[in-house]
Amino acid sequence: MITEQDIVHFENEIAGLFTEGRIKAPVHLRAGRETALIHIFNKYAIGPDDHVFAFWDAHEICLLKGVPPAVLKQAILDGRSIALCFPEQHIYCSGIVGSLMGVATGMAWALKRRGQQGRVFLFCGDMSAETGIFHEAVKYAVNFDLPAVFVVSDNALSVMTDTRAAWGSPDPWFKGTRFETKIEYFKYHNGWPHSGVGKLIKF
Ligand SMILES: Cc1ncc(C[n+]2csc(CCOP(=O)(O)OP(=O)(O)O)c2C)c(N)n1
């Protein structure tokens, strides 16, 4: 069972490797949402049959979904942090904003149609949750009651842009709507910069 401390330790180790110039590719470290993510994994009992879609900031999610820390670390050392994929654990990530909402919904549709075990969980940030494709995917999943949950981690930022200021609302668009039935939402403060460790690294 992965704990909050395991996640913090892992991210700190990756930060150290990045600072030493041993990872020659972008990394997006996260701190401050360990408890919230563990709560969601426990609440839904996310297991081997479930499919997880996420984006550039997926280290914690991969650990919680069952990727062995040493395997994850090697993938990051190989430069794959921004788009981690582990088919064995049903984890598919992308570094492109908005790229996976439709794929995740299609996967949920296929699972339902074939009567297969498993659900789909898509993890994204608050700005990603404002994209048009996120709206469409959630709307479709709610309309057809697909086995999908969209998990929104709100750090109030899109890189360095204040998400709420950009959209002119203190709340995400789905607050108080029927679409919340397929959305898990929480706020957190990211202890790391959007990407990297806050200083230029010379390789
Ligand atoms: C299509 C596309 N446009 C721009 C970017 C650059 N980009 C990477 S992350 C990001 C911000 C996303 O914000 P949010 O969804 O809130 O994620 P978080 O802050 O949690 O990382 C942007 C604009 C990208 N990766 N893909």
Ligand as a Chemical Component Dictionary entry (heavy atoms), coordinates in Angstrom:
data_LIG
# 
_chem_comp.id                   LIG 
_chem_comp.type                 NON-POLYMER 
_chem_comp.pdbx_formal_charge   1 
_chem_comp.three_letter_code    LIG 
# 
loop_
_chem_comp_atom.comp_id 
_chem_comp_atom.atom_id 
_chem_comp_atom.alt_atom_id 
_chem_comp_atom.type_symbol 
_chem_comp_atom.charge 
_chem_comp_atom.model_Cartn_x 
_chem_comp_atom.model_Cartn_y 
_chem_comp_atom.model_Cartn_z 
_chem_comp_atom.pdbx_ordinal 
LIG C1  C1  C 0 -2.327 21.491 -26.411 1  
LIG C2  C2  C 0 -1.391 22.019 -25.378 2  
LIG N1  N1  N 0 -1.316 23.354 -25.188 3  
LIG C3  C3  C 0 -0.484 23.854 -24.231 4  
LIG C4  C4  C 0 0.274  23.015 -23.480 5  
LIG C5  C5  C 0 1.200  23.577 -22.406 6  
LIG N2  N2  N 1 0.693  23.252 -21.082 7  
LIG C6  C6  C 0 1.173  22.216 -20.379 8  
LIG S1  S1  S 0 0.424  22.046 -18.924 9  
LIG C7  C7  C 0 -0.548 23.390 -19.190 10 
LIG C8  C8  C 0 -1.478 23.900 -18.130 11 
LIG C9  C9  C 0 -2.513 22.988 -17.729 12 
LIG O1  O1  O 0 -3.127 23.449 -16.534 13 
LIG P1  P1  P 0 -3.911 22.449 -15.651 14 
LIG O2  O2  O 0 -4.797 21.636 -16.474 15 
LIG O3  O3  O 0 -4.565 23.218 -14.552 16 
LIG O4  O4  O 0 -2.779 21.486 -15.093 17 
LIG P2  P2  P 0 -1.821 21.560 -13.826 18 
LIG O5  O5  O 0 -1.695 22.977 -13.397 19 
LIG O6  O6  O 0 -2.489 20.759 -12.789 20 
LIG O7  O7  O 0 -0.541 20.955 -14.272 21 
LIG C10 C10 C 0 -0.290 23.943 -20.431 22 
LIG C11 C11 C 0 -0.977 25.117 -20.975 23 
LIG C12 C12 C 0 0.170  21.631 -23.707 24 
LIG N3  N3  N 0 0.859  20.746 -22.995 25 
LIG N4  N4  N 0 -0.688 21.156 -24.629 26 
# 
loop_
_chem_comp_bond.comp_id 
_chem_comp_bond.atom_id_1 
_chem_comp_bond.atom_id_2 
_chem_comp_bond.value_order 
_chem_comp_bond.pdbx_ordinal 
LIG C1  C2  SING 1  
LIG C2  N1  SING 2  
LIG C2  N4  DOUB 3  
LIG N1  C3  DOUB 4  
LIG C3  C4  SING 5  
LIG C4  C5  SING 6  
LIG C4  C12 DOUB 7  
LIG C5  N2  SING 8  
LIG N2  C6  DOUB 9  
LIG N2  C10 SING 10 
LIG C6  S1  SING 11 
LIG S1  C7  SING 12 
LIG C7  C8  SING 13 
LIG C7  C10 DOUB 14 
LIG C8  C9  SING 15 
LIG C9  O1  SING 16 
LIG O1  P1  SING 17 
LIG P1  O2  DOUB 18 
LIG P1  O3  SING 19 
LIG P1  O4  SING 20 
LIG O4  P2  SING 21 
LIG P2  O5  DOUB 22 
LIG P2  O6  SING 23 
LIG P2  O7  SING 24 
LIG C10 C11 SING 25 
LIG C12 N3  SING 26 
LIG C12 N4  SING 27 
# 
